[in-house]
Amino acid sequence: MKRVLVLYYSQTGQLTNVVNSFTKPLLESSEVEVVYQKIEPEIPYPFPWNKLEFFDIFPESVYMDGCEIREFEVDEEEEFDLVILAYTVWFLSPSIPITGFLNSKYAKLLKNRPVITLIACRNMWIMAQEKVKKRLEKLGATLIDNVVLVDQGSSMVTFITTPRWMWTGKKGAFWGFPRAGVSQKEIARASRFGLALRDALSADLEREKKPLLVGLEAVKIEEKTISVEKVGHRSFLIWGKLVKLFGKTGAVARIPILGLYFLFLLTAICTIVPILMLTKPIIRAINRKNVIKERTFFEMPSGRGDERLREYSE
Ligand SMILES: Cc1cc2nc3c(=O)[nH]c(=O)nc-3n(C[C@H](O)[C@H](O)[C@H](O)COP(=O)(O)O)c2cc1C
């Protein structure tokens, strides 16, 4: 019997649905015991978010300060054959409750284990995953796979639909825009990973600590998001440091500087982003080889290949 630990934090339940679809084939297998452990912040985050509360957490997200999390039902000394760490992205970083877990005594659960990360977010997860990769390495865990589901629609579309959902709680389609979040079809399709994992576990392949989910379209990076994420993350680090000088999350003294940051963000979106969008395709075309190399690096370890899709599509 294989023991699989599933760690997750979801605010609206979207990531929980992804986790359930992904792990359904494991749950149905008599050879696998699946243990779900919800990560819960001591003080829950609001939903829907008011805009001030939303932006007020960006410095702590980016600097991975984390938060206090509730006691686990799982003991930190328990042994598992594999761990699935499912997380969402907040400000190009793992969400604060996930960082809270990574900073806690329970992170010990990852030590010496093969780990699969499962992400459901708008579409900007590369920097967050790089940060998680570093933490996993420090904790003695081996990242063997990464699966990413992103919100439906183009970057322009989700730039409207995702914040609207976060700030108003409204997820439905409107004015020609699609429903916010990951499509129901993509969530249902996530079961292909569970099917492949079930077979891999039954062949003891997790012991080799090598990727088990290649060939299943686990990730697909749009090249243009790489530079946007890099620039965005750098600006978050600079502004985040500045905001932190004015106190902790919730401090009234942070409001003016957050206001200033918001203005900077709006100006950047109206100036830097269009400039990047116009110039980057040319630079990418000239630099094609390096761009593909970088994209391939960020898509590792599971990659964008689709050669096993037919075998594992339900
Ligand atoms: C404070 C905050 C910041 C976010 N920042 C990002 C981001 O940088 N990149 C991204 O792709 N999604 C971002 N999202 C969207 C989330 O990753 C996720 O899709 C959404 O919160 C729904 O997840 P849930 O399952 O927790 O409800 C952000 C959401 C919140 C609440």
The ligand as an SDF file (V2000), in Angstrom:
LIG
                    3D

 31 33  0  0  0  0  0  0  0  0999 V2000
   -3.7320   38.2580   -3.2990 C   0  0  0  0  0  0  0  0  0  0  0  0
   -3.7710   37.4760   -4.5800 C   0  0  0  0  0  0  0  0  0  0  0  0
   -2.7280   37.6120   -5.4930 C   0  0  0  0  0  0  0  0  0  0  0  0
   -2.7130   36.8520   -6.6630 C   0  0  0  0  0  0  0  0  0  0  0  0
   -1.6290   36.9250   -7.4890 N   0  0  0  0  0  0  0  0  0  0  0  0
   -1.5490   36.1040   -8.5620 C   0  0  0  0  0  0  0  0  0  0  0  0
   -0.3630   36.0560   -9.3590 C   0  0  0  0  0  0  0  0  0  0  0  0
    0.6400   36.7370   -9.0990 O   0  0  0  0  0  0  0  0  0  0  0  0
   -0.3410   35.2080  -10.4240 N   0  0  0  0  0  0  0  0  0  0  0  0
   -1.4160   34.4210  -10.7640 C   0  0  0  0  0  0  0  0  0  0  0  0
   -1.3290   33.7070  -11.7460 O   0  0  0  0  0  0  0  0  0  0  0  0
   -2.5310   34.3940   -9.9850 N   0  0  0  0  0  0  0  0  0  0  0  0
   -2.6320   35.2140   -8.9020 C   0  0  0  0  0  0  0  0  0  0  0  0
   -3.7570   35.1820   -8.0970 N   0  0  0  0  0  0  0  0  0  0  0  0
   -4.8230   34.1910   -8.3780 C   0  0  0  0  0  0  0  0  0  0  0  0
   -4.6220   32.9360   -7.5070 C   0  0  0  0  0  0  0  0  0  0  0  0
   -3.4170   32.2950   -7.8230 O   0  0  0  0  0  0  0  0  0  0  0  0
   -5.7850   31.9150   -7.5960 C   0  0  0  0  0  0  0  0  0  0  0  0
   -6.0190   31.5960   -8.9220 O   0  0  0  0  0  0  0  0  0  0  0  0
   -7.0550   32.4310   -6.9710 C   0  0  0  0  0  0  0  0  0  0  0  0
   -6.7690   33.0400   -5.7480 O   0  0  0  0  0  0  0  0  0  0  0  0
   -8.0880   31.3150   -6.7370 C   0  0  0  0  0  0  0  0  0  0  0  0
   -7.5110   30.2940   -5.9360 O   0  0  0  0  0  0  0  0  0  0  0  0
   -8.2470   29.5220   -4.7450 P   0  0  0  0  0  0  0  0  0  0  0  0
   -8.3010   28.0880   -5.1250 O   0  0  0  0  0  0  0  0  0  0  0  0
   -7.4020   29.7570   -3.5180 O   0  0  0  0  0  0  0  0  0  0  0  0
   -9.5880   30.1400   -4.5840 O   0  0  0  0  0  0  0  0  0  0  0  0
   -3.8040   35.9720   -6.9330 C   0  0  0  0  0  0  0  0  0  0  0  0
   -4.8640   35.8650   -6.0330 C   0  0  0  0  0  0  0  0  0  0  0  0
   -4.8390   36.5920   -4.8590 C   0  0  0  0  0  0  0  0  0  0  0  0
   -5.9820   36.4320   -3.8840 C   0  0  0  0  0  0  0  0  0  0  0  0
  1  2  1  0
  2  3  1  0
  2 30  2  0
  3  4  2  0
  4  5  1  0
  4 28  1  0
  5  6  2  0
  6  7  1  0
  6 13  1  0
  7  8  2  0
  7  9  1  0
  9 10  1  0
 10 11  2  0
 10 12  1  0
 12 13  2  0
 13 14  1  0
 14 15  1  0
 14 28  1  0
 15 16  1  0
 16 17  1  0
 16 18  1  0
 18 19  1  0
 18 20  1  0
 20 21  1  0
 20 22  1  0
 22 23  1  0
 23 24  1  0
 24 25  2  0
 24 26  1  0
 24 27  1  0
 28 29  2  0
 29 30  1  0
 30 31  1  0
M  END
$$$$
